[in-house]
């Protein structure tokens, strides 16, 4: 994989040192806005990228680059991904994939037409502890109640209250708690249980954006509450309750750092798989393999999952008053 990265924000800065450690990934180029070009040049120098530019057409014209990773604000994902696919590049796009399900379907058809791989970068689907959760679900019997909570006070919230609107709080740019934090909960829920029958979103709205909210999902035989907040914080803890016991995630649903199993009448026990890597390592190892082997079966399965998640997002947004 000869990779170009779009963006110079926190997520790109975080993933660059991870990518350096993965065999098969060669870092080639980075794109920034014109006002951030010096930062892109500094990152290129630090991580050995040959190209740093604020002109996307230069990235698309780079014949060495075969894959583009999109780590830019949410509202830009669709346009960047469409252009990359049309230029013959594989695409890895940060969550949320697009702002609505129809945009993802359009990208999917574009990738299929051109024989390209299209993937969503969503950490929890590739972590060893995700498999641990799946393997232990049967032990807790019939699932009855699920409660996920990923809440953390945003470093940008105080500025937001003063009227300084960063992309993460800008509704026109796809900001808000649903797409920023609850998206991890939704991916985990869909990965474990599939698509819900009903979706309802109760949100705290400030300046037209959801700064926190409660997503209620009805799976028929069991019910789910999925909470995310950027305007307040709490212990980050999620629980799956069954009639024979429970599974608890201690820590964020994007990294699944600690999993506990508690059967009825017994003390809880850790059931973690040792994870020495950064949370983004496993997904990019998987992506490198899928692209290198042109594994369209795995990419199709991943896209099916992403489309189910986008459907939940669409329904949640549609349920707002």
Protein Blocks (a to p, Z undefined) as FASTA:
>chain_A
ZZddedjbfklmmmmmmmmmpghiacfbdcddfklmmmmmmmmmmnopabdcfbfklmmm
mmkbmbdcdfbdfklmmmmmmmmmmnopacdddddfblbfklmmmmmmmmmmnopacddd
dfklmgfklmmmmmmmmmnopafbdcdddddddfklmmmmnopacfklmmknopajklmm
mmmmmmmmmmmnopafbdcdddddeehiafbdcddddehjaccdddddfkbccddddddd
dfkbccddedjfklomaccdddehiacddfbdcdfbcfklmmmmmmmmmmmnopaklmmm
mmmmmmmmmmmmmmmmmmpZZ
